[in-house]
Amino acid sequence: MRARGAPGTSIRRLRTVSVALGALIALVAAALLAAGCSGGSGDSASAEGGDRGDEPPDEPPPPPGPDAEQPEAPDPPPEPDPMPPPAETAPGPDLVAAAVQDAAQRTGVDPGNIEVRIAEPVTWPDGSLGCPQPGMMYTQALVPGYRIVVEAAGEDLHYHAANGALPAFCAEPRMPTTR
């Protein structure tokens, strides 16, 4: 059993009210149809000796007015946070060390001679982490993560990572949404 306000509860209530309202309308329509077809002695036109054949058929009742009880509207879904916060702390030493090790392998420079220029938390604009590859599709959601830039042999090498993942080399980096 779900607690009041649980997701789906309001929708089920609305469906139940809709089914009950539909049944009530069908019952009223059937009663009107039966009364119109019977031509019983309780009919005012028959009591006066008139024939109802000259009158237009009874119209269905008008829809309920603004004072009528309205079914409860479903609760709107919560608004998503438009931008997740970036990672709260700088990348840990293991992420920086992974970037330095990769840069050393790529350039042949001793890891001790590689300078870490930038190591910061960021929010990437999508699942490509600021390093889209041709022909690939990426999630279109903001992704908190890290940007690491190291210098080896006079060249800046860029590494991008999502929270909880190791950094990946990015030959053609794009800027993050936030820094």
C-alpha positions in Angstrom: 0.0 0.0 0.0 1.4 3.4 -0.9 1.4 6.4 1.4 -0.7 9.4 0.5 1.0 11.5 -2.1 3.1 8.5 -3.4 3.8 8.7 -7.2 0.8 7.2 -9.1 -1.7 7.6 -6.3 -3.3 10.8 -7.7 -3.5 9.3 -11.2 -5.3 6.2 -9.8 -7.8 8.4 -8.0 -8.3 10.5 -11.1 -9.0 7.3 -13.1 -11.4 6.0 -10.5 -13.3 9.4 -10.5 -13.3 9.4 -14.3 -14.8 5.8 -14.5 -17.4 6.7 -11.9 -18.3 9.9 -13.7 -18.6 8.0 -17.0 -20.9 5.4 -15.4 -23.1 8.2 -14.0 -23.4 9.9 -17.3 -24.3 6.6 -19.0 -27.0 5.9 -16.3 -28.5 9.4 -16.8 -28.6 9.0 -20.5 -30.2 5.6 -20.3 -32.9 7.0 -17.9 -33.6 9.9 -20.2 -33.9 7.6 -23.2 -36.2 5.3 -21.3 -38.4 8.2 -20.2 -38.6 9.6 -23.7 -39.5 6.2 -25.2 -42.1 5.2 -22.7 -44.7 7.9 -23.3 -46.2 7.0 -19.9 -49.1 8.6 -18.2 -46.8 10.7 -16.0 -45.7 12.7 -19.1 -47.1 16.2 -19.0 -47.8 16.3 -22.8 -49.8 13.0 -22.6 -51.7 14.3 -19.6 -52.8 17.3 -21.5 -53.8 15.2 -24.5 -51.0 16.5 -26.6 -48.6 14.4 -28.7 -44.9 14.8 -28.0 -44.1 13.9 -31.6 -44.1 17.6 -32.5 -41.5 18.6 -29.9 -37.8 18.2 -30.3 -36.2 15.3 -28.4 -34.9 16.0 -24.9 -31.4 17.5 -24.8 -28.8 16.0 -22.5 -28.2 17.9 -19.3 -25.7 20.8 -19.6 -22.1 20.1 -18.3 -21.6 20.9 -14.6 -21.0 24.6 -13.9 -18.0 26.2 -12.2 -19.5 25.5 -8.8 -19.6 21.7 -9.4 -17.1 19.6 -7.5 -14.1 19.0 -9.7 -11.9 15.9 -9.5 -8.6 16.4 -7.8 -5.9 17.3 -10.2 -2.8 15.1 -10.1 0.3 16.4 -8.4 2.7 18.0 -10.9 6.1 16.2 -11.1 8.9 17.9 -9.2 11.0 20.3 -11.2 14.4 18.8 -12.1 17.4 20.8 -11.0 18.5 22.5 -14.3 22.2 22.1 -13.6 23.7 19.6 -11.2 26.5 21.0 -9.1 30.0 20.4 -10.2 32.2 18.0 -8.2 32.8 19.7 -4.9 36.5 19.0 -4.5 39.5 19.0 -6.8 40.3 15.7 -8.4 42.0 13.3 -6.1 45.7 12.4 -6.4 44.8 9.1 -8.1 43.1 11.0 -11.0 45.9 13.5 -11.4 48.5 10.6 -11.3 46.6 8.7 -14.0 46.7 11.8 -16.2 50.4 12.4 -15.6 51.2 8.7 -16.3 49.3 8.8 -19.6 51.0 12.0 -20.6 54.4 10.5 -19.8 53.6 7.5 -22.1 52.3 9.7 -24.9 55.2 12.1 -24.9 58.1 10.0 -23.5 58.7 12.6 -20.8 59.6 11.5 -17.3 56.5 11.8 -15.0 58.6 13.9 -12.6 59.1 16.5 -15.4 55.4 16.9 -16.1 53.7 19.9 -14.6 50.0 19.9 -13.6 48.6 23.2 -14.8 44.9 22.7 -14.1 43.0 20.2 -11.9 39.5 21.4 -11.2 35.9 20.3 -10.7 33.6 21.1 -13.6 30.2 20.4 -15.1 30.3 19.0 -18.7 27.5 20.0 -21.1 26.8 16.3 -22.1 28.0 12.7 -21.9 30.9 13.5 -24.3 32.6 15.2 -21.3 33.8 18.0 -23.6 35.5 15.6 -26.0 33.0 14.5 -28.6 34.0 11.9 -31.2 32.6 11.8 -34.7 29.8 9.4 -35.3 29.2 8.9 -31.5 25.9 9.8 -29.7 26.0 11.1 -26.1 23.5 11.6 -23.3 22.1 15.2 -23.4 22.5 15.8 -19.7 24.9 17.9 -17.6 27.6 15.7 -16.1 29.7 16.7 -13.1 33.3 15.8 -13.3 36.9 17.1 -13.7 39.2 18.8 -16.1 43.0 18.2 -15.8 45.6 19.9 -18.0 49.2 18.9 -17.8 52.3 20.2 -19.6 54.8 17.8 -21.0 57.7 18.8 -23.3 56.1 22.3 -23.8 52.7 20.8 -24.9 49.4 21.0 -22.9 47.6 17.7 -22.7 43.9 17.8 -21.7 42.2 15.1 -19.6 38.5 15.0 -18.9 36.6 12.8 -16.4 33.1 12.2 -15.0 32.8 11.8 -11.2 33.9 8.4 -10.2 35.8 7.7 -13.5 39.4 7.9 -14.6 40.4 10.8 -16.8 40.6 10.3 -20.6 42.9 12.1 -22.9 41.1 14.6 -25.1 43.0 15.8 -28.3 40.3 18.4 -29.2 38.9 19.6 -25.9 35.8 21.8 -25.5 35.2 24.0 -22.5 32.9 22.7 -19.6 29.6 24.4 -18.8 30.9 25.5 -15.3 34.2 25.7 -13.6 
